[in-house]
Amino acid sequence: MYYVRKRLEISAAHRLCLDYESKCTEVHGHNWILTIECRAERLNENGMVTDFTHVKDFILGKLDHAVLNDVLPFNPTAENIARWVVDNVDNCYRCEVQESEGNIAAYEKD
């Protein structure tokens, strides 16, 4: 099995839709750090699991300097963002999303 990991930082704002009172329901921003992990049993025709540049371009193109509520079709919690990355990046099986120091969510598919 081959493994690659890409770490990216994005700046983005969001507001959470919550069923309790929280300051996070107001629009606010983070400098998010995403750690994207991909794997493959065989390398592609270019000798890669996935192209780091394609991962970077996809994530930055969709999320960087965006209001995440405007570009994602779900409540943009760190957990939901991690799942979205895994579901949308080729060969991705795990993603960690750090929204601030000490606050990290991860999603890993079986």
Secondary structure as the mmCIF struct_conf table of DSSP 4:
data_model
#
loop_
_struct_conf.conf_type_id
_struct_conf.id
_struct_conf.beg_label_comp_id
_struct_conf.beg_label_asym_id
_struct_conf.beg_label_seq_id
_struct_conf.end_label_comp_id
_struct_conf.end_label_asym_id
_struct_conf.end_label_seq_id
STRN STRN1 TYR A 2 HIS A 14
BEND BEND1 ASP A 19 TYR A 20
HELX_RH_3T_P HELX_RH_3T_P1 LYS A 23 THR A 25
BEND BEND2 GLU A 26 GLU A 26
STRN STRN2 HIS A 28 ALA A 40
BEND BEND3 GLU A 41 ARG A 42
TURN_TY1_P TURN_TY1_P1 GLU A 45 ASN A 46
BEND BEND4 GLY A 47 GLY A 47
BEND BEND5 VAL A 49 THR A 50
HELX_RH_AL_P HELX_RH_AL_P1 PHE A 52 LEU A 63
TURN_TY1_P TURN_TY1_P2 ASP A 64 HIS A 65
STRN STRN3 ALA A 66 VAL A 67
HELX_RH_AL_P HELX_RH_AL_P2 LEU A 68 VAL A 71
BEND BEND6 LEU A 72 PHE A 74
HELX_RH_AL_P HELX_RH_AL_P3 ALA A 78 ASN A 88
BEND BEND7 VAL A 89 VAL A 89
TURN_TY1_P TURN_TY1_P3 ASP A 90 ASN A 91
STRN STRN4 CYS A 92 SER A 100
TURN_TY1_P TURN_TY1_P4 GLU A 101 GLY A 102
STRN STRN5 ASN A 103 GLU A 108
#
